Amino acid sequence: MPDAVGQLIVSTATQAEWSTVTEWAADEGWSPGERDVTAFFAQDPEGFLLGRLDGEPVSAVSVVNYGAEFAFLGFYLVRPDLRGHGFGLATWQAGLRHGGDRVVGLDGVVDQQDNYRRSGFELAYRTARFTGAPQLPPPDGTVRPLSPADLRVLHAYDSSCVPADRPALLNSWLALPERLTVVRIVDGEFTGYGTIRPARDSLRIGPLFANSAEDARQILAALVEQTGAKPLAIDVPLNNADAVRLAEEAGLTPSFETARMYTGRTRSHTGERVFGVTSLELG
């Protein structure tokens, strides 16, 4: 049932309706990847909420459930001309109800960290978006495009890097057009993978998961080689010194920061393998 708060009605959005929200996000400088929303809805189509006044969208939030234990919050937005009226809070609360008793994560702007803490979120680490036209030596031949035979291993590898299994998201994410995913295989061992995709203002890399800095460097170099030295952006966890160093070595510079926060303890995962976050909107 929809939630009514004053004149505001908060209810589930369709994928077509969410195009308005992605435009809001782009206007804020978040620049979600083109077609990302298709993969987002593949994971949890009930997790996208719009607040409406007289049928017009004015606020939004997504709380996407990954199984029974974890969810991720994103797209928390209110139309600029209607901020300060409580519409955002009402929409936020409706989103958290969708998450239920799951641990919830988010990547939020740093100046909202105190507000998120009041809702039960605690800081895990910070992330910076690094941007620029990368300059890297060519890859060494150990990286190749993803093939269907890699999918089983890739899913297991991905699950080791993040707080939840996410096969529905990944199956859509990897299959969408106009994006490239590569894997690194060394002596028969899968040592990482990365995806590059178009966004409004540049190419976007995410995820970039790798066993080591050298694995990540080779994957990044292969993606750059395939797309040319075009401007790109990658969201780098600042608690991974190797990831920051790689971005700097590639000639990328940091712009805005976000705060990765959780409402509780997540399952064990190898965060040191995360050289680039998949998406600020879905973790």
Phi, psi and omega in degrees: 000142177296154174259126179254125177233103187061235178271354183276133174246122179252123181208171182294139179261153170275165178298322179295320179294331185290347178300329176298318183291321178296328174292319176302314182298319178296322179294333177279356180090007181283330174051062174299152182294148176298137179073358180305324187300331178299315178291323179301312182290334177296330181283315184201088184293346178271358188267014184241115188242137175243138167263131184235143169244121182051038177083353182264131179297130178231344183208160184204155169200148170242136170229099188263123183274130173249093181069202188270352191240344188219144175218162180227134184257136177205183176054036178279104189217146170230138178306131189307324184282356182235020178283155178088011181248006180087002181292322180296314181298317179298321180290318176304312182297322177295321178296316180295329176296326177295325179290340179062224182265017176290153165292133183244136175249162174204158169243101185246159176298144189297324184287354175260006186301320180295322177295318179294324179298324178294340176265010175099007180270143176235145184294132172257312177192174177248155181233142175239140173276117176262134184226162176143181175264108190288149176232112181220150172299155180298154180291164188265008177094000180268000182248137179217163177298149176301139174238160179305329180293342181275347194297319182299314180292320180299317179300316179295319179296313179302317181296335178283345187259344187230166187283006183202151169289142183215055184297322182295315177299311185295317182301321178284315182305315185284336185267349184296147181288166175062032173218157184232132173240133178235157178232153174249129178238121180236119182051041178082358182258135174284118186243008175152170177206163179207153179232139174237142185210159178281148172226182186297315189249357180186178166283153179236135174255132178166130358283164164229098182245134184204153180292328187212171177298323180292320176301313181297321180297316181293321178295313179298318180298322180292320178295318180294320180299323182285333185251353184083168183279055178277155177303138179217168178225144177217134181267111191252125174295125184285349176274000175254095185299325179295323180293318178297317181297319180296316179300319180292319179298329179281358179086016179271152181236146183284145173243249184276158177250155170230163180248119173278123184226152178225154177272357180186191182281129176271167175294160180296135176206159186268079182299338179292348176276351184273104176262342175206126181293145180300308185196133176296338182278329183230012174089000000 
